[in-house]
Amino acid sequence: MLHKRWVDDVADPLQKKIIEKVGSQNIKQKRQEELDSFLKYVNKKGNAFIEHYDPNEYDPFYMTKEDLNFLKVTIPPFRDPLKKAQYDKDDEKRTLLQCETGKIYTMKEFKEIEKAKLHSRFPRISNPRHFMTPNEWLKLPTRYIESEFCKRSRLKVKANYNISSFDWKPLERAPHLLESPKKEKAIICNCWSQC
């Protein structure tokens, strides 16, 4: 049932729009004119390269310059039945916002307000690079690594990782285990330097 509604409300209208645009007589006529002008240019010059062309004689981008919507399909917004729950939720939130503010919002305005509210919930970092222009970034000191926000949060996690839980007292009874064989290493090194 849901698939049938989706096909009726979304897929069929979209397919009809595309077939209308691409399969129209106007498109076929424009393509034929393009092909004729291309063949005339090739017969006259001998070859055609996209890098080297004279726009007065032949312009391969003529149709896109003349008609900006050439081969582009514009479609109206569809009420997709698969997203019905999301649409209903957005309509309800928009109605609540309209009741609170007394202003009537379009769905686009409502989405922008929702996005702004979402971004305002997160803490703004004092000096992140993505909020700066390149010139402002260059004015920062060369040793700047992080913002104040990140420095404060890093201080909260400060810990001493050099503390050992190993008990060294039993090894004090056997001092030969704690001594390092530096003399042997020195002899080994001397042997290698002589070779």
N, C-alpha and C positions, 0 to 999 in steps of 0.2 A: 504494500500500500504506500509506504513511504517512498519507495523507489519510483512508483508510478507518478506520485506528486512531484518528485524531483525532476523526472523526465518532462512532465507537462509544464512545470514552472521555470525550469532552468535550461535543461539540455536542448529541448526543441526550439525555444525562442533564440537561443544562442546560435544554434546550427543554421536556422533560417536567416539570421542576420549575416552570418559569414557567407552563406551561399549567395545571398542577395548581392553582397559587396563584390565577391570574387567572380561570380558567374554572370555578372551583368554584361549587357551588350556594350555599354560605355567602356568597360575595362578592356574587352576584346578589341574594340576599335582603337583605343589608346595604345595597346600593345602592338597592334598591326602598324600603326604610325611609327612607333619606336623602331620596330624591325625594319621598316622601309627606309627610315633615315639612317639607320646603322649600315644597311647594305649599300646605300648610295655612297656613304662616306668610305666604306671599305673598298668599293669598286673604284673610287676616285683616288684614294691614297695608297691602296694596296694592303694596308693592315691598320689595326686600331689597338692602341694600348691605353689602359685606364690612367696611367701616369702621365702620358703625353697626348693631349687632345686640345684642339682649338674650340672654345665654346661658340665661336661664331659659325663654324662649319658643322660641328656635331657635339652635342652635350649629352653624355650618358645619364646625367642627373637632372635632365630637363623636367621629367614628370614629377619628381619629388620636389623640385623648386616651384613648379607651377601649382601643384595641388599638394599641400602639406599632409593631407589625409589620404594620399594615394595608397591603396591596398591596406588601409587601417580601418578596422571595424570598431565603431563606438557603440557600446551597449548600455542600456539602462541598468540601474542596480536591480538585481533579482532578489526576491524574497525566498531564499533557499530554505526548504523545509527541514534540511538537516541541521540548520543553525537556528531553528525556531526558538529553542530555549534561551539562546544567547540574545536574540532579538527582543524577546519578552522581558528578559532581565534588564537590558539596556533601556527599553521603553519605560519600565517601572522606575529605574534610577533617574531617568531624564524627567519624568513626571514629578518625582520627589524634589529634584533640583529646581524645577519651575515653580513648585509650591513654596519652596524656601525663599527663592530670590524674587519671584513675581515676574520674571522675564521668560519669554518663550524662546526655547533653543531649538535649532535644527539638530539633526543627528550628528552632523560634522562638528558643529560647535560643542556639542556635548562630549564627543570623543576627545576634542582638544582639551577641554576642562578636565576630563578624567585623566588624561596623560599628564597634565600639569600637577594634579593632585598626587599622582603616583610618584612623580619625581620629587615633590616637596616632602614626602614621607621619609626619604633617605637623607642622612646627614650630608651636608654639602662640605666637601673637603676644601680646605682653605686655598690651596694653590695647585690643583691638579692641572696637568698639561692640556687636557681636552677642553678646559674652560678658558684657555688663553689663546691669544693670537700669536703667530710666530715671533712678532717683534717683542711682545711681552715676555715670551719664553727666553729670548736672547738677553733680556735685561736682568734676568735672575743671576745670582752669583754662580760662579762655575762649580762650587762645591755643593750646591743645593741638590739633595737627593730626594727628600720626601717632604711632605707637608707637615705642619704642626699636628694635625689630627693623627697622622700615622705615627709620629714620634711619641705622642702621648699614649697611644694604644700599645706601642711596643714596650714602653716602660712598665705597663701592667703585667707583662709576661716575663719580666726579668727573673732569671734564675741562675744559680751557680752550678754549672755543669762540671766543674773541676773537683767537686767533693766526691771522695771515694767511700764506698761502704766496706772496703776490704780492711780486715784487721791485720795490721803490721806487727803487733806485739809478739806473736809466736815466732816470728822470723828474727827477732832480736837475740834469741838464744843461740841461733846459728849464724854468726856474722859472716862466715865465708859465702853464704848464699846471697847476701846483699852486696858483696863486693863485685865489681865488674872486672872482667879480665882485660884490662886496658893494655897490660904489657904484652899479652899474646897478640892482640890486635896490632900493636905497634910492630912486632916482629913480622907478622904476616905482611904488613904494609911495606916494611923494608925489603922483604924478599921480592915483592913484586916490582919495586923500583929498581932493583938490580938487574932484572931480566931484560 
